[in-house]
Amino acid sequence: MAINRHSQIPRPAMSPSWSKLLVLLAGVATLHVDPIDATVLKFHSQLAVSLTSNGTSFVASTEELPGDLLLADKKTTKKKVKKSLNSSEMVVEDMVMCSQGPEAVYDGEIDVLLLFSKCIGGSTLATVETWARDMKKIVDDTVDAYAGVALNFKASMVSGACTHDVQEVTTDDLNRVTTHPGLGDVYLLDSVLASTDSFTAVLSFATDATSYNEIVSYENVNQLGNVVNFQLSGSSENCEGGPGSCIELKQDDDIFMYNPFTVTQSLDCADLENGVPVTLIGDDGTRQCFCGCPAGFEMQTKGREQACVKVNKSASICVWSKVNGYKHQVTSPSSVCSFDHIVDKWGIPLPLPTSGYGLNKLLLLSDASLDPRVRVAAIKIQSPEYYAGYLSPILGSVTSSWPLKFDDVVARASNTAKFDPMFPGGGDLPIHDAAKTWKDYQSNRADAVNSIVFKDFGKYRLEMDAYDYYSSATCTGCLVILDKYRPRATSQCPTSLCDATANCCTAELTPDNVAKANDLVQQYFSYGDQAENDGCSGNNRCDLHQFSKKNFFESKYTKYSHDEAISCFDQDVVLGEILNHKKITVNPLKQPDGSSCNEIAAVPTGQCTRCCQMSTALREFWTDYRCGSDYDARYCEGDSDQTCTFEQCLVVNGSTLATVTARIKPVVVTESEKVLQKLHEEDAQTVTQVHRALECTSYYGDDGACDYMVKLSELIETTQTLNFEGDFKVNSYVYWRFKVNGDLEKWQLWKTRRQTSAETGCHWATCEAVYDDDPVLTFSDPETKISIEAWTQCGLVRRFFFYVHLHVNSAVDVCKHFDTMWYQTSVSRLPIAAQMCAYPGSDFAELTFDFHPKVGLQYSRTELQMKVTEVVCSGALENRTPVEILKVSKDSPEIVTRFGVDMLHTPNTEALTNFDVSCDFKYVGYGEVIHTTTCSRSFSIADCKGPQFDVPNAKCEYDKCAGNEKVGLYEACGGNIVRSSKTSTYVKSGAKECCQGCDKTRVVCTSLLDLPNANNELMRCEPESGSGAYRSFFPVSFLADATQKHPIAMIMVSGSVLAVAVALVAIRRKAALNPVQIESDLYLPLLS
């Protein structure tokens, strides 16, 4: 600090216009650093102002000082005696002398230019010369001779209008100035600047407008700042611009009223840190200058030097300053953001101001003018707020250990200088400013602070100013209001929609479930939107939101903006994304090579699943305000239990996307029902079973068509519909496959595309559909399982099973029973051996063909019944050409036909007559399929009776009838008689007349078995029954006896056969009229 003194150069008495003078300050003293030399310093005006603003004033004497008082003491130190602290001992201390201010020193000569108008008079020049000599003498007398400062004048002249014409400066004009040496050296105006380094000032003397304008122009062009322009008497119009333009000299002697020069000395305390110069008049009457400490500082030793050190204020000055601020934490919600009565509610202490006037002067200080007053103010401090998440990794988690100054933070980590605050620092915002009289404050101190209303969280400076009449005192404190209440939910976090058979958060994507899931999403957003918070928090939420989505045909979650979660299960969005997905219409069954996928699962399970995961953690921004800190940390935090996580998956299964049906075509059902009508399968049905009749009688046989060939589309008809509304082609979503004969077979594509009318050639609406991948299938097994599946990219829609049942016609084993169809009624009904006997006494054998329509048919519940519709038999005797002996064309005929087979007698008789018989059985199966079976067997006929003697009427019969065309005795005369010629076999039917060879005996054509239907009866010529001798000669019992005894007869005869034979004899017996006793006698032995 420097103290400045200036000595005004004496001047004559001044007129009132002196206040308008422009004073040119020119430093005219030169100083030497050596303190032994005399020193002259320039006055430091800014320093004097500075001291006044800080409350320290050094009043300078208004008296003019003699030059010798401006000289500083040559000593550098002086001893000072004072009592030591806490004792009466006297201590001698060195006093530091003042030093000069080097920044205010001017060395060398000071040049001043005098500019004269050409028209100036000689007397005026003489007056100015006298004034100039006086100025130089005053400076020389005032300034130390060793200061090295000199005031020099130089002169020049400008044009002027001495007459009507402008006159230029001539050499004669300059010579007139030269005659006055006190004006200094004289130069032409163009060369005067070259005579010195620079002019400190310009003093001009104008006589008219021409000279004045040239002077001003010269000053402006050469940028001469320190100028005083004098206007000589007679041209006052040129001073109309005011004192800044020129100074009018009414008389030439008025120049002596003006002294533009001062001599200034500047003192400071360069040898005492923070010291101030103190001037005094010593005991010897000389001015002295020593260095001391200003108020608030004290002299202390720092190392080897002394310094003025600022003394800290006592912490006990104010109750608010005893602590590092007050902190209040808001932990409960309030709809109104307002905090007051901080003394009553929060316990903030009250400062107690006192006055130097004393308590007994309260009345005096209760002046209602409020000039002596107590003022209470609250100011919100807005320090920069930085995100704590950036600072914590650098400064640690304990904020109390953080530096209070952000510069210290930057010093610790330089990169923090680049951090942008979330809220920049702003100007202080007063929120309360009220004054009370001392009396009112003392009477109700709490009300002055309780009345402060805080409308926000923040950091506040509390101020209490106490004013008396001439001074004031301030008590300052700090209060921070912190938000410690975090947002809390008022609604429930939704629970995922789940199917009973699905995962805990998965449901089928149906329109109803989409609507429910969308409602749950809205409930989720309500969790955050409806959360409550305190009234001061406002819109400062910083909830932690996360949203991830796994869309259809995706295998993992992808993060999206949380705002998109609101439409995650929007009906139109969801259906649009699945139905318009580029993969949804790709055939999942078709392999790259065109074959069908043979895997059980054609597509991955659940690939048409849309999952949304969203979570919200309720959080808000809050600032940890700290008193004394020039920055604050802003956090984003919330309570750990205030979170909501919601996950929902909606899956489109195959059956969700589409509905399909598959059924047997009605025409196929009708045909199956026809087949089933011919069967006896009680468990057969036509819903899933196709029944078809084969032509053959055994599976894989060759007696007719034994397989069934058909396209699957000709058996099964399908429908498919999408379960969602919209203009979509269902055939682009649903695809079919099938396989036959169980799980070992491979799947085949089915109906992948319907062929166009151009491809099929059918252009009618009734045309049967023709499809790609619809091959003709061949069925030959009794039962074939057909598996049909409808698939989409979202999985199996439905699986169907159908069965093709093939039914063969009943097997025919009629030939197995063919032998048993032939027997001799006159002997027994049992099958006869290959050899048989002729009817006793006759040349023919009786042979019966007995056929039942069911004989030889095998019945099964799964086989179709066949029926016989025609039986044709032929016979041949001894290799003769065969002849048809029987033909019956009728559905399921019952046939019992008897033949008489003549023994061979043309051309010769033989011991055995061979007879071959063959029958064709025609069977008709389902669908009028005809199966013909041919059966054959051979017989040998012999005369088992043998020769006899003396047979009654034998002679007469032989004599008259031998060779006769009529039928001889005991020869066949009626029925179907098979006879032969030399080359062929033929049949004679109908009754023949018997030959009457004996007069006493009538021979008649008599029935052998007395059957009621004569058409089926064999007849032979026998003596009329009245001729007992003939009748009893060849009874039927003889045939049985001969059969038993003849070497070619049957060997085994069971009891049942005998019973049949006895029954026949009994029938025959009953038919006889008045039988002779011998027949009765012969009956009994047969039973034994």
Summary of the structure (lengths in Angstrom):
residues: 1088
radius of gyration: 76.2
end to end distance: 178.2
largest distance: 233.0
contacts: 3224
relative contact order: 0.06
helix: 23%
strand: 32%
